[in-house]
Amino acid sequence: MRRPIHIWGGIAAILITTVVFIVPFLFIVVNAMKSSREAAMRSFAMPAVWRLWDNLVEVIQTRDYMVLTAFVNSTILTVASVTMLVIFGAMVGYVLQRRPSIWTGPANFLILAGLIIPPAVVPTIWLLQGLGLFKTLHGLILIEVAYGLSFSVLLFRAFIATIPRELDEAAIIDGAGPMRIFFGIILPLLRPVVVTVIVVQSVAIFNDFTNPLYYLPGNKNATVQLTLYNFLSQFNTSYNLLFTDILLITIPPLIVYIFFNRQIVAGLTAGAVKG
Amino acid sequence: MVAEITRDDAPASTRIKPVRSPSPYPSWFYLPAAIIYGVLFLFPTVASLFFSLTRWTLFDATFIGLGNFQQFLKEPFLLQGLVNTLIYAVLTSGLKVVIGLALGVMLTSQIVARGYLRAVIFFPVLVSTVGVGITFTTLMHPTAGAINTTLALVGIHGPGWLTDPHFALISVALVDVWKGVGLAMVIYMAGIVAIPQEFYEAASIDGATGWQKFGSITLPLAMPATITVIILSLIGGLRSFDLIWAMTKGGPGFTSDVIASVIYKQYQAGFYGLSTAGNVVLFVLVAVLIVPLSAFLNRRQVEL
């Protein structure tokens, strides 16, 4: 039986969250449909003419199809770095969990360091220049991997602890080598946590603004987050196109959220319960 | 890609010895991750300790001792960045703990429409920070923004949220809370759901009120969640850059500058040594706050 407080409280909560959380998104959607003169008013009024499609076409054509290039760049960046994060992170988490050695202590320390230390920006740029990777997508991919490894390893190590060692031992007796055991037996069993890592990291990397700003400057290589600045200028902002672009780059995380809601929450709440 | 890096400067410590280990858990599994992490994260971090002591043009570095750090503590606008970083981090994590806990308790109760509420409050966590920043900058415009035009309808003259020096930093912090509180909420929900129901039943039999149950059961037993929320949001708050950059660029004046935006501004201005010193200051600040805090919080938890 639900007590009245749960019903009235629920209704109040629905009203408040709708105003606080839905209205800003509504504002984006409404203004993405207006003409540039109407959107310049920055109000919630319904558009006089619905022109989402025209705005969309205009956003895509701006600066020689820069948004399309940016989507391609962001997709390559996300897929490549998340792939490496999964494979390399799982390899480290596996050995770290299975075999305590002289490396365990330093590795644990470095994982924590990776979680809390803010990256040193200018020395990294200097290094990337030295390696010929500054302003290249390859360089940014490796940067995202370096910055995301700690979190991936933590998730993998915790999950691998739940896989019985007897499985590895049976495989060893059957004569399987380390590569066979890891890629043939362990990795397939890691599927739930692999999905979590993929989903959480790809949202983070797709939404990343700071690292592309520092390590991949220039319009030619823009990632999606930087395209917003195409429509934003101090004196002449095209609000309708700006909000259409925001709408466009919100769609991928929205799709991911609809399908992988559970995995995202699982990944982000790891550590909330004393294990 | 990886091979390119190994060729020039893999740190010696990450090279494996040519001894063939019969172990099914070979140490070389560490290697790909160790090379990428060591070269692109660890090496620049260590190098920053040196470069922060220099006047640096990327081509040559002149050693000037602690000059950059002195400048950081002497120049009012740099010092303000330091103070603002602390205000921002404490404000955002405090609000995330309080609101996150309230929402967590609410959404683990029998309230109607839990699924809807959770989905709606959590979604901003996944949205682009810059997009959120730009949207709220528009909503917070002093005259044309929807927030102040709505307040004007009920006769309140809203402040210049982002243009008034007294409000700018706080306004950005509030948007940060808006975007991040969903994460605190789901962390609390996971923590609260894990509390055994028997405790509440026993307390009910003893005649405890709702507040007593909250104070003596939920709050202490959700401590791991509180620790996670505080640590995560403090680290995030101290390092926060993109939201502030999208909303105020540190303005008006330097009133909403934080260390991370100072680092970017000094980098753009070509003061690479000073920018790197900013990085070291931020690093020290994070370490000095987070390490003792997590030790303290984790000890308290054992006592319970």
Interface residues (C-beta under 8 A of the other chain):
Chain A: R2 R3 H6 I7 G9 G10 I11 A13 I14 T17 T18 V20 F21 I22 P24 F27 I28 M41 R42 S43 F44 M84 I87 F88 G89 M91 V92 Y94 V95 L96 R98 R99 S101 W103 A107 L110 A113 G114 L115 I116 I117 P118 P119 A120 V121 V122 P123 T124 I125 W126 L127 Q129 L131 H138 I141 L142 I143 V145 A146 Y147 L149 V153 D168 A171 I172 G177 P178 I181 F182 V203 N207 F209 T210 L213 Y214 V224 Q225 L228 L232 Y239 L242 F243 I246 I249 T250 P253 L254 V256 Y257 N261 I264 V265 L268 T269 G271 A272 V273 K274
Chain B: M1 E4 I5 D8 S23 P24 Y25 P26 S27 F29 Y30 P32 A33 A34 I36 Y37 V39 L40 F41 L42 F43 P44 T45 A47 S48 F51 W56 L58 M106 S109 Q110 I111 V112 A113 Y116 L117 A119 V120 I121 F122 F123 P124 V125 L126 V127 S128 T129 V130 G131 V132 I134 T135 F136 T138 L139 H141 A144 G145 A146 T149 W178 L183 V186 I187 Y188 M189 A190 G191 A194 P224 A225 T228 I235 L238 R239 F241 D242 W245 A246 A260 I263 Y264 Y267 Y272 S275 T276 N279 V280 L282 F283 V286 A287 I290 Q301
